[in-house]
């Protein structure tokens, strides 16, 4: 693909398409190729392992069913920090944090600690009730923020994503074992100046000597947020050092309404259960679907996930949903993509009392490139760091 033609005066280069745009298109094509390659590799790996030893699952069955409540299970606290700094970016999703608390797992809902009676009644109507399943409840509090590429411009920017802050709290209930997972969650919060995103980002940038954002006066208007999430997972293959699962879920609300499918793998010395994807608060539910292994003191493993998401509503790209009159919402010129692909890579170190988790999210274009100015970045790559402790 050429960046331009030599048809200008005196044979000079006349750009028919800027080199930057060509490079960005090639970058997006490479992302989609990476998604396809990872899917192929993971599918082939699982198929090859299954063909190599069809009896491996049956032989490992007693050790990987986790039919007894783990002796070293304790309540889990997590602190998660997400930022796009590792991708040399400061646009779209730029920063967020959550504090999460998860109960010990229980063999039935009635024994689930810290759950009100109405919460258990709802959970009974949604979660399966089968012998061998474990149950866990989680509570989350956090903040997300989003900015356009040019944070030095004090004027409203209509050809890039809006300034957005979300302050929210969520809860989740899950039923799972080492084969299957069912969970749902609810998030409530506020978007707009009451989210305090402007104050937090300004203080952090001043403290670190970074560029202070100038355009928060143009953020989305105050709007309450309510979102519901539902998710199911099914283990496709597993042994002591590798597993793969299929996941599907939906979200419904004014912050995000979407459906997704994903292929999730883990490899190494790992606990039972399923991988947790550290999505920013509001975009998904927080949960802990791990079952510690009694025979291992330290668990070190990696994770690789390929996820496809279809979006019907996404406030960070569309603006206010329930509130009218916001200038950016009414006049922006961006064209959000309705389908996103992601490759999500993770590295995990887990001890009986604590754990460290690093995750990188690589995303295809969230906005049509043609609706952005040449300087804007259409992707929303970011990474997360999470520390957890149990006591």
PESUL-V254849 format. One record per residue. RES is the residue in one letter. SS is DSSP state (hx for helix, st for strand, lp for the rest). PHI is phi in radians with two decimals (NA if undefined). Layout:
BEGIN
RES_SS_PHI / RES_SS_PHI
END
This chain:
BEGIN
X_lp_NA / X_lp_-1.57 / X_lp_-1.45 / X_lp_-2.99 / X_st_-2.12 / X_lp_-1.64 / X_lp_-2.02 / X_lp_-1.38 / X_hx_-1.01 / X_hx_1.02 / X_hx_1.31 / X_lp_-1.23 / X_lp_-1.32 / X_st_-1.94 / X_lp_-1.18 / X_lp_-1.56 / X_lp_-2.78 / X_lp_-1.14 / X_hx_-1.07 / X_hx_-1.10 / X_hx_-1.16 / X_hx_-1.07 / X_hx_-1.07 / X_hx_-1.17 / X_hx_-1.15 / X_hx_-1.11 / X_hx_-1.10 / X_hx_-1.16 / X_hx_-1.10 / X_hx_-1.12 / X_hx_-1.06 / X_hx_-1.15 / X_hx_-1.12 / X_hx_-1.10 / X_hx_-1.03 / X_hx_-1.12 / X_hx_-1.13 / X_hx_-1.10 / X_hx_-1.03 / X_hx_-1.10 / X_hx_-1.12 / X_hx_-1.15 / X_hx_-1.12 / X_hx_-1.16 / X_hx_-1.10 / X_hx_-1.16 / X_hx_-1.14 / X_hx_-1.15 / X_hx_-1.12 / X_hx_-1.16 / X_hx_-1.21 / X_hx_-1.13 / X_lp_-2.65 / X_lp_-1.21 / X_lp_-1.64 / X_hx_-1.09 / X_hx_-1.13 / X_hx_-1.08 / X_hx_-1.17 / X_hx_-1.51 / X_hx_-0.90 / X_hx_-1.08 / X_hx_-1.44 / X_hx_-2.01 / X_lp_-1.59 / X_lp_0.87 / X_lp_-1.43 / X_lp_-1.90 / X_lp_-1.13 / X_lp_-1.04 / X_lp_-1.20 / X_lp_-1.67 / X_lp_-1.28 / X_lp_-2.46 / X_lp_-1.01 / X_st_-2.07 / X_st_-1.97 / X_st_-2.29 / X_st_-2.13 / X_st_-2.13 / X_st_-2.14 / X_st_-2.20 / X_st_-2.79 / X_lp_-1.75 / X_hx_-1.10 / X_hx_-1.25 / X_hx_-1.87 / X_lp_0.89 / X_lp_-2.41 / X_lp_-2.61 / X_lp_-2.38 / X_st_0.91 / X_st_-1.08 / X_st_-2.07 / X_st_-2.86 / X_st_-2.94 / X_st_-2.58 / X_st_-2.48 / X_st_-2.02 / X_st_-2.22 / X_st_-2.32 / X_st_-2.18 / X_lp_-1.23 / X_lp_-1.13 / X_lp_-1.34 / X_st_-2.24 / X_lp_-1.48 / X_lp_-2.70 / X_hx_-1.12 / X_hx_-1.08 / X_hx_-1.64 / X_lp_-1.26 / X_lp_-1.23 / X_lp_1.32 / X_lp_-1.88 / X_lp_-1.20 / X_hx_-1.05 / X_hx_-1.16 / X_hx_-1.15 / X_hx_-1.20 / X_hx_-1.12 / X_hx_-1.14 / X_hx_-1.07 / X_hx_-1.10 / X_hx_-1.39 / X_hx_-1.94 / X_lp_-1.48 / X_lp_-1.24 / X_lp_-2.21 / X_lp_-2.40 / X_lp_-1.09 / X_lp_1.64 / X_lp_-1.43 / X_st_-1.85 / X_st_-2.24 / X_st_-2.60 / X_st_-2.01 / X_st_-2.34 / X_st_-2.25 / X_st_-2.34 / X_st_-2.38 / X_st_-2.98 / X_st_-2.45 / X_st_-2.15 / X_st_-2.57 / X_st_-2.39 / X_st_-2.41 / X_lp_-1.28 / X_lp_-1.12 / X_lp_-1.62 / X_lp_-1.53 / X_lp_-1.56 / X_lp_-1.51 / X_lp_-1.35 / X_lp_-1.45 / X_lp_-1.14 / X_lp_-1.94 / X_lp_-1.64 / X_lp_-1.84 / X_lp_-2.62 / X_lp_-1.13 / X_lp_-1.48 / X_lp_-1.20 / X_st_-2.57 / X_st_-2.22 / X_st_-2.29 / X_st_-2.02 / X_st_-2.62 / X_st_-2.34 / X_st_-2.50 / X_st_-2.43 / X_st_-2.53 / X_st_-2.31 / X_st_-2.36 / X_st_-2.19 / X_st_-2.81 / X_lp_-2.49 / X_lp_-1.51 / X_lp_-1.93 / X_st_-2.50 / X_st_-2.59 / X_st_-2.34 / X_st_-2.65 / X_st_-2.53 / X_st_-2.63 / X_st_-2.32 / X_st_-2.19 / X_st_-2.23 / X_st_-3.03 / X_st_-2.45 / X_st_-1.87 / X_lp_2.08 / X_hx_-1.11 / X_hx_-1.21 / X_hx_-1.30 / X_lp_1.14 / X_hx_-1.13 / X_hx_-1.04 / X_hx_-1.11 / X_hx_-1.18 / X_hx_-1.15 / X_hx_-1.07 / X_hx_-1.11 / X_hx_-1.15 / X_hx_-1.17 / X_hx_-1.18 / X_hx_-1.16 / X_hx_-1.65 / X_lp_1.33 / X_lp_-1.49 / X_lp_-1.12 / X_lp_-1.38 / X_lp_-1.14 / X_lp_-1.91 / X_lp_-1.89 / X_hx_-1.15 / X_hx_-1.11 / X_hx_-1.81 / X_lp_-1.20 / X_lp_-1.06 / X_lp_-1.29 / X_lp_-1.03 / X_st_-2.64 / X_st_-1.19 / X_st_-2.08 / X_st_-2.42 / X_st_-2.45 / X_st_-2.10 / X_st_-2.32 / X_st_-2.47 / X_st_-2.55 / X_st_-2.32 / X_st_-2.34 / X_st_-2.47 / X_st_-1.24 / X_st_-1.66 / X_st_-2.73 / X_st_-2.80 / X_lp_-2.57 / X_lp_-1.25 / X_lp_-2.19 / X_st_-2.73 / X_st_-2.58 / X_st_-2.45 / X_st_-2.45 / X_st_-1.76 / X_st_-2.30 / X_st_-2.52 / X_st_-2.85 / X_st_-2.35 / X_st_-2.32 / X_st_-2.45 / X_st_2.88 / X_lp_-1.52 / X_lp_-1.52 / X_st_-2.64 / X_st_-2.20 / X_st_-2.77 / X_st_-2.44 / X_st_-2.46 / X_st_-2.33 / X_st_-2.67 / X_st_-1.96 / X_st_-2.06 / X_st_-2.27 / X_st_-2.33 / X_st_-2.61 / X_st_2.15 / X_lp_-1.56 / X_lp_-2.29 / X_lp_-1.35 / X_st_-1.30 / X_st_1.71 / X_lp_-2.41 / X_lp_-1.24 / X_lp_-1.88 / X_lp_-1.65 / X_lp_-1.49 / X_lp_-1.19 / X_lp_-1.01 / X_st_-1.02 / X_lp_1.75 / X_lp_-1.52 / X_st_-2.91 / X_lp_-1.66 / X_lp_-1.58 / X_lp_-2.74 / X_lp_-2.30 / X_lp_-1.97 / X_st_-1.80 / X_st_-2.19 / X_lp_-1.14 / X_lp_-1.58 / X_lp_-1.22 / X_lp_-1.62 / X_lp_-2.28 / X_lp_-1.54 / X_st_-2.22 / X_st_-2.01 / X_st_-2.21 / X_st_-2.69 / X_st_-1.99 / X_st_-2.47 / X_st_-2.44 / X_st_-2.29 / X_st_-2.01 / X_st_-2.30 / X_st_-2.07 / X_st_-2.27 / X_st_-1.83 / X_st_-1.92 / X_st_-1.78 / X_st_-2.42 / X_st_-2.63 / X_hx_-0.97 / X_hx_-1.03 / X_hx_-1.92 / X_hx_-1.96 / X_lp_1.62 / X_lp_-1.03 / X_lp_-1.78 / X_lp_-1.70 / X_lp_-1.91 / X_lp_-1.82 / X_lp_1.68 / X_lp_-1.31 / X_hx_-1.12 / X_hx_-1.13 / X_hx_-1.04 / X_hx_-1.39 / X_hx_-2.19 / X_lp_-1.16 / X_lp_-2.05 / X_lp_-1.36 / X_lp_-2.13 / X_st_-1.13 / X_lp_-1.38 / X_lp_-1.65 / X_st_-2.32 / X_st_-2.17 / X_st_-2.02 / X_st_-2.40 / X_st_-1.96 / X_st_-2.15 / X_st_-1.97 / X_st_-2.42 / X_st_-2.29 / X_st_-2.36 / X_st_-2.22 / X_st_-2.24 / X_st_-1.96 / X_lp_-0.96 / X_lp_-1.82 / X_st_-2.76 / X_st_-2.74 / X_st_-2.21 / X_st_-2.39 / X_st_-2.10 / X_st_-2.40 / X_st_-2.10 / X_st_-1.84 / X_st_-1.94 / X_st_-2.13 / X_lp_-1.23 / X_lp_-0.98 / X_lp_-1.62 / X_st_-2.33 / X_lp_-1.03 / X_hx_-1.03 / X_hx_-1.18 / X_hx_-1.61 / X_lp_-1.87 / X_lp_-1.26 / X_lp_-1.09 / X_lp_-1.52 / X_lp_-1.53 / X_lp_-1.75 / X_lp_-1.46 / X_lp_-1.69 / X_lp_-2.41 / X_lp_-1.34 / X_st_-2.80 / X_st_-2.33 / X_st_-2.29 / X_st_-2.21 / X_st_-2.32 / X_st_-2.02 / X_st_-2.29 / X_st_-2.51 / X_st_-2.18 / X_lp_-2.76
END
